[in-house]
Amino acid sequence: MEKKAILPAVTIALLSCIALMLTVIGGLYAYNTFAGSAQPVAAQSSGTDKGPEWSASSITVGGNQEFMVVIKEVENPYEQGQKATQMAVYEIRSAGTAKADLYFVASRLLEYDFKLPDHSGQDAKGKGFSPLGVKKAVEESKKK
């Protein structure tokens, strides 16, 4: 074979080896810079989602206990034809997988609960006020 026929083939092979070497070096540099020495992050699952008549917020208590608070406008169960804002709290239990279970914790009508300390002058903690009891306390304070 002639030298002139082999020279282009050797040049192409040499340039291909150099391109492959640069690709490997670039990939190793990118991995070591971005993935290999990346700082670990902790995801906080707190946030709020809103709709036209509802909102849902996740709350983390103590770093590991998660709750979902849903606030929704509903028909007032104690007054026909009236709207009320209801808050429901759910506990989120996850076994470390992508699946979680919701457990109902509590539910309150916020119209009555927000007015109680202003009108009754009583501390609402530990009294066990039912929504109707709170409503009566608010109505009695208005009559005074």
Legacy VTK file of the C-alpha trace (Angstrom):
# vtk DataFile Version 3.0
C-alpha trace
ASCII
DATASET POLYDATA
POINTS 144 float
0.000 0.000 0.000
0.994 3.480 -0.562
1.666 5.941 2.190
-0.818 8.395 0.743
-3.734 5.934 1.057
-3.084 5.057 4.731
-2.420 8.592 5.976
-6.080 9.825 5.840
-7.311 6.665 7.614
-4.728 7.001 10.393
-5.533 10.718 10.785
-9.260 10.001 11.125
-8.586 7.209 13.651
-6.260 9.451 15.683
-8.794 12.321 15.729
-11.534 9.876 16.771
-9.397 8.673 19.698
-8.745 12.268 20.778
-12.479 13.088 20.566
-13.323 9.985 22.620
-10.670 10.886 25.217
-12.017 14.462 25.511
-15.569 13.152 25.904
-14.532 10.809 28.716
-12.548 13.549 30.480
-15.472 15.995 30.132
-17.940 13.431 31.461
-15.759 12.615 34.465
-15.261 16.299 35.197
-19.019 16.963 34.976
-19.859 13.993 37.210
-17.272 14.897 39.864
-18.275 18.582 39.815
-22.063 18.271 39.807
-23.039 14.800 41.002
-20.089 13.311 42.863
-19.621 16.194 45.317
-23.205 17.492 45.403
-24.494 18.525 48.808
-27.425 16.469 50.137
-30.722 18.321 50.452
-33.737 17.760 52.676
-37.137 18.150 51.072
-39.790 19.873 53.141
-43.231 18.717 52.113
-44.929 21.891 53.273
-46.941 23.969 50.895
-50.411 25.244 50.117
-52.703 24.453 47.232
-55.794 26.587 46.617
-59.025 26.210 44.751
-62.058 28.464 44.362
-63.671 27.389 47.665
-60.929 25.396 49.414
-57.277 25.371 50.423
-55.038 22.528 51.553
-51.807 23.032 53.503
-49.318 20.484 54.731
-47.716 21.148 58.096
-44.707 19.390 59.609
-44.567 19.282 63.398
-41.422 18.258 65.245
-39.578 17.447 62.045
-41.299 14.124 61.410
-45.049 14.412 62.134
-47.009 15.610 59.100
-50.565 16.928 58.979
-52.806 18.079 56.144
-55.154 20.984 56.928
-58.064 21.427 54.527
-60.234 24.546 54.739
-63.405 24.489 52.658
-66.571 26.516 52.342
-69.547 24.238 53.030
-73.215 24.510 53.876
-73.609 25.230 57.585
-74.999 22.085 59.231
-76.541 24.148 62.078
-78.157 26.941 60.030
-80.106 26.095 56.872
-79.159 28.095 53.782
-76.026 29.599 55.372
-72.450 28.995 54.289
-69.720 28.108 56.783
-65.976 27.636 56.633
-64.924 24.224 57.861
-61.399 23.174 58.783
-60.475 19.503 58.753
-57.129 18.133 59.940
-55.701 14.840 58.699
-52.569 13.038 59.873
-50.300 11.803 57.090
-48.651 8.449 57.755
-46.058 7.201 55.310
-44.042 3.991 55.458
-41.175 5.565 53.537
-42.676 4.679 50.176
-44.442 6.867 47.667
-47.776 5.894 49.241
-49.202 7.640 52.313
-52.393 7.199 54.325
-54.562 10.032 55.656
-56.163 9.665 59.089
-58.892 12.069 60.159
-57.934 14.002 63.315
-60.458 16.820 63.830
-62.925 19.146 62.173
-64.293 22.553 63.247
-66.548 25.320 61.940
-64.321 28.384 61.900
-67.064 31.049 62.046
-67.913 30.086 65.606
-64.372 29.358 66.805
-62.927 32.679 65.633
-65.571 34.663 67.525
-65.420 32.863 70.868
-62.489 34.613 72.620
-63.726 38.057 71.495
-67.286 37.668 72.773
-67.265 35.249 75.675
-64.225 36.432 77.591
-63.458 32.780 78.384
-60.426 30.744 77.517
-61.450 28.188 74.868
-58.615 25.772 75.651
-59.644 22.592 77.392
-63.331 23.554 77.654
-64.538 21.082 75.025
-66.732 23.626 73.232
-68.926 22.074 70.561
-69.854 24.232 67.549
-73.369 24.754 68.963
-71.944 25.660 72.374
-69.651 28.211 70.777
-72.557 29.624 68.766
-74.653 29.999 71.929
-71.775 31.720 73.767
-71.384 34.182 70.888
-75.138 34.891 70.727
-75.359 35.393 74.512
-72.438 37.832 74.461
-74.192 39.870 71.731
-77.325 40.175 73.911
-75.371 41.675 76.830
LINES 1 145
144 0 1 2 3 4 5 6 7 8 9 10 11 12 13 14 15 16 17 18 19 20 21 22 23 24 25 26 27 28 29 30 31 32 33 34 35 36 37 38 39 40 41 42 43 44 45 46 47 48 49 50 51 52 53 54 55 56 57 58 59 60 61 62 63 64 65 66 67 68 69 70 71 72 73 74 75 76 77 78 79 80 81 82 83 84 85 86 87 88 89 90 91 92 93 94 95 96 97 98 99 100 101 102 103 104 105 106 107 108 109 110 111 112 113 114 115 116 117 118 119 120 121 122 123 124 125 126 127 128 129 130 131 132 133 134 135 136 137 138 139 140 141 142 143
